[in-house]
Amino acid sequence: MSPAPSPTLTAFTALRASFFQRYLRAQPEEATTLGLHHLDDRLKDLSDSALGDEYALHRDTLAQLERLPVEHLPASDGLDWRAMLDLTRFHVHAYAALGAHRRNIELSTYPHTMVQYQIGQAETSEDWAAIASRLARIPLFLQQQEALLLEGLASDAPPDLHSVRDFAEDQLPVIARYYEILPQLPGAHGVALTGGASRELGLAAREAHGAFAAHQRFLTERVRPRARPGVVLGADEYAWRLEHMFGITESPEALMQRAREIQEDAQRAIARLAPTLARELPDAPASLDSLAEARALLARLEALHPERDEDVIPLYRELVGHTEQFILEHGMFHVPEGLRLGIKALPPGMVDVRGTNWPAPLLDTRKVGWFVVAPMAAAHPKVWAALLAVHEGIPGHFLQSVAWQRAFSHHPAPVRFLLVTDHVAMARGHFGPMLNIEGYATYAEERMRRAGFYTAAEELTALVARALRAVRVRVDIGLHTRRMDDDAAVRHLVHDACMPEPNAQREVLRYKRIPMQAITYLLGALEFERLEADCRRERGGHFDEARFHEELFSFGPVLPTHLRRFMLARP
């Protein structure tokens, strides 16, 4: 007979369950991405009373977590305690200290991105009924968002001018047009709706179209004239988030220096690769002594695409099969028996995305997730395709999310998995889990390079990508700690990353919209690389790489810094 749980564990188990359920009621879109479908017909309530209740939930939960003697919890429950602590502390900080919800321009497109995700997973008429109900809530959501933005303007907390301009001029017009074609999508997905259900969907789509068009006018006429350029986090806020969102105690200056060293290491590796490229590729230069020369060569290689749009998915299917065979032959990762990666075209209306991963919904084991690609041949230079397949598919995001689903699908309150979906994290401004998720996929790219998986040209893309991510770290930190203004950040990307100026401007806009997301790729990868090297050293001849990766997956999206004491203690 097992001993009774301790009072501390009993109290924490109850708190965790209560918090998880109440959190999801306030974040119904996130429930959808986790595979819980009882809230599929709802949108987040942005009213003052609802946001106040949500703040109270986080404030009160944080107080209870801080009173719990965490040292009395089992290790796994201690990781859940840490995940809840980080999340609630961030929410209280962002709401009470910053009033961040009053300038959160990301919420202006949040319903659309969530509806698109839902459409991509819709398989039945019931799924489409939930979509119609969620669409019908968009006008109220956008009205509430407008009230929040007006409060921000009145309290001298305007959003960033360039972000507002991007939403008003580029994103919202495309989104509004999307709802003109949406009623045709059930048939395109092979789902037949009744006449009544079809009329409800059409009406909800027309109302959503009108609401997004009106919101675009609101941003143009009411917000843009009072928005400000140069809205950034600031040095103190950046340091706070490094510590409390990522568990990183290094200074921004130290991180910028580390990124510079990684960029220099990548450049030296490119120089060493140049003779092989010269032998294998016609017209390749005999030396590549700068990132500019490497990018010029890549620009020529990027001219080779699949011949036809219908060749895109077979290209990635072949690459994923090759990747899977390689990692199994080299004993690098385990792939569950019978697992096959699903690949499909992006739904209409998703723009500026070459490929992405829709992770296996954690709590819906009927679905295993998808590698989703833009169905246009011109969007897929063959030289970049292997790296994308590794990052988004196997052994990257897809394999990680399937492993998590198999390990945690029966957990009654999987709090570690809150904020794991890109657009949820963007809307909340919290990218803590991304240090694990994007960091792991970037680590997988580098691990495959070190194992010799890529051709010489593909290895060049991997090294250039690593150098660019290092530049991103420096620019994101420089911008948000006010070491650079917008123009200086653009100049830095043009000079150090050899980006055309329009591309550099779009990059800076990304850093302004979603601060600190861009640093998760490289900084997370470096933590995993260090952890792998330390475990190899500690375990010596007993080190089993596939087992090491399974151990990584077994914890879920825990910050790499929190994994070290568990991984290094294992034999």
Buried (B, 14 or more C-beta within 10 A) or exposed (E): EEEEEEEBBEBBBEBBEBBBEBBBBBBBBBBBBBBBBEBBBBBBBBBEEBBEBBBEBBBBBBEBBEEBEBEBBEEBBBBBBBBBBBBBBBBBBBBEEBBBBBBBBBBBBBBBBBBBBBBBBBEEBEBBBBBBBBBBBBBBBBBBBBBBBBBBBEEEBBBBBBBBBBBBEBBBBBBBEBBEEBBEBBEEBEBEBEEEBBEBBBBBBBBBBBBBBBBBEBBBEEBBEBBBEEBBBEBEBBBBBBEBBBBBEBBBEEBBEBBBEBBEBBBEBBBEBBBBBBEEBEEBBEEBEEBEBBBEBBEEBBEEBBEEBEEBBEBBBEBBBEBBEBBEEBEBBBBEEEBEBBBEBBBBBBEEEBBBBBBBBBBBEEBBBBBBBBBBBEBBBBBBBBBBBBBBBBBBBBBBBBBBBBBBBEBEBBBBBBBBBBBBBBBBBBBBBBBBBBBBBBBBBBBBBEEEBBBBBBBBBBBBBBBBBBBBBBBBBBBBBEBBBBEBBBBBBBEBBBBEEEBBBBBBBBBBBBBBBBBBBBBBBBBBBEBBEEBEEBBEEEEEBBBBBBBBBBBBBBBBBBBBEBBEEEE
